[in-house]
Amino acid sequence: MPLPNSTSASCIRLAKAWLRPLFAIAAVALALAIVGSVWFFRQPAFPASVAQNFRDYQSQKITLQLEPCDVQELEEFFKQRGIPFQTRVLDLGMMKYQLVGGRLQERHRRPSAAFAYRGPDGHPLLCQMYPGKATELPNGAVLRKNKGIKFHIYQANGVTATFWQEGAVVCALASDIPQEEVVQLAFAKAML
């Protein structure tokens, strides 16, 4: 049996009154999802971030927070500053790379320990360690194995960035020296 016209109109008005806030909430949620997705996908991949860190250090856009220092001083510096993992500052002296200093970095909301070296010809080399998994790295790497360790090698803006896993930490070496030199330095110092 059909409802009288006034009752139908009241029901329609009541339904509209309930639906307006729901549509508004849905519109806001959709807008936030779109903005969040654009922000997330506009973040540079970690290899590009490491390459940019190297370029920023090279051009002195970022500076070291502790310099000069030795391996133990720098590891203690990271520990005191709350880095949530055991850093292993690489001793590259046998390869004629001198430790210059280090700094705390944050990329993609992850704390990282960054330390810089100067090679025999004055070329810089930057190492970064951060908690994570090498399996999270983007596609496009050249993969090589050495001593049972898998290395992910990227080229970005003339910089070679080589990544490998050490326990719960990902390590990266970056420089604009010849690619094979960066890879061989990583091979020499990587540990399981």
N, C-alpha and C positions, 0 to 999 in steps of 0.2 A: 504494500500500500504506500503510495507516494506521500512524502512529508509536505506539510503546508509550506508555501513559499517563504514565509518569515523564518521558519525553522531551518530550511535549506540554506538560506542566506546567512543565518547565524553560524551554521556548521562550517560553511565555506570561509567566513571571516575568521573563525576560531582556528581552522586549519592553516590559513595564511599567516595568522599571528604566530603559530608554532613553527612554521616552515621558514620564515624570514631569518630568525636567529641561527637556525641550522645551516641555511645557505651562506650566511655571513661567516660562520665558523669554518665551514668547508672551504670558502674562498680564501680565508686567511691561512688555513693549513696548506692549501695548494700553493699559495704565494710563497710561504716559508719553505716548502719543499723545493720549489723551483730555485729560489735564491740559494738555498743550501747546496743544491746540486751544482749550480753554476760555480759557487765558491769552491766546492770540493774538486771539481774537474779542472778548474783554472789553477789549482796548486801545481807547481812544477813537480815532475817526478823526482824522486830522491837523487838519482844520478845527476840530473840537471842542477839540483840544489847544491850538491857537493862540488860540481864543476863551477857553479857561480860563487860558492864560498872561496874556492881557490882563486878565482879572478878577483874577488873583493879583497882577499888578503894580499894578493900580488900588487894591486893598485892602492893598497893601504886604506880602502874603505872600511875594513874591519881591522882592528888591532889586537895584539896579544894582550892578555890580562896578566900573564906572568912571564917575564923574560929578564935576563937570561936565567936558565935553570938547568938542572940535571934531571935524569929519569925519575929518581926517587922524589925529588921536590915536586915535580909535576904530578906524579901519581897521588901524592899527599894533598896537593892543591885541589885536585878533582874530588877526592874523598871528603875534604873539609867543606867543599861547596855543594855537597849533597848529590853528586852523580850517583844514581842508584845501582851501579854495577861496578865490578872490579875493572879498572882501566889497566891496560897493559901498554905503557908507552914504549914504542919500539926503539931499540938501540940500533941505529943504522950507521954507527961509526965505522964499522968494517967496510961499508960501502962508500965511505967518505961523505956521508950526509950528517951534518952537525945539527943537533936539536937546538932550536932557537927559542921556543916557548910554547905556550898553549892558552886556550880560552874555552869557556863554556859556550856551546852553541845550542840553539833549539831550532829544529826543522820539523815541520809536520807535527807539531806538539810533542815532539820527543826530545828529551835532553840528550845532548851528545858532548863528548869530549873531543876537542880539536887540538892538534898539535902540529907545529910547523918545523920544517927542516930547511937547511940551506945546503945545496950540493956543492961539489968542488968547483964548479963553474959559476957559482952564485945563484943558480936556478932554485926556486922554492919548490917544496913538496909538502902537501898537506895531508894529514891523516885524520880521519874521524872515526869514532866508535859510538854506536848507539844501540839501545836494546831493540831487538826485532829479529826478523827472519829473512834470510836472503831470498826465500821463496816469495816474499812480498815485492821484490824488485820487478820492474816492468819488463815486458818482452823486448827483444831487440839487442840483447847482450850477446857478445861472443863468449862462449863458455869454454873454459880450459880447466884441466885437472892437473894437480901437482901434489905429490905426497898425500894422495887420498882426499884432497880438499878441492872443492869446486869454486872456480873464480868466475865472476861475472864482469865482463870488460865492456865499458861504454865509451863512446866518443861524444863530447858535447862542446861546441864552441872552441874547438882546438885543444880541449883538455881530455886527457885519458883519466877515467875514474874506474878503478878496479875494486870490486867488493868480494868479501868472503865471510863465512860464518865462523865464529869462535864461541862455542857454547851458546849462551842466550844473547850474544852480542854480534852485531854486524860491523865489520871493519872495512874501511875504504881508504885507498891511497889515490891522490889526485895530483896531476902536474901536467904542464905543457911540454915536458921533455918527450923524446921519442916514446911511443906507446910501449914498445918491448922493454924499455928500461923500467917503466912504471910496473909492468907485469913482473919482471924479474925481481924487483925490490919486494913486491907483494909475495912472490913465491919464497923468497929467502926468509921472510919474517913471519909468515902465517903459521899458526899452530892449530892443531885439532882441539 
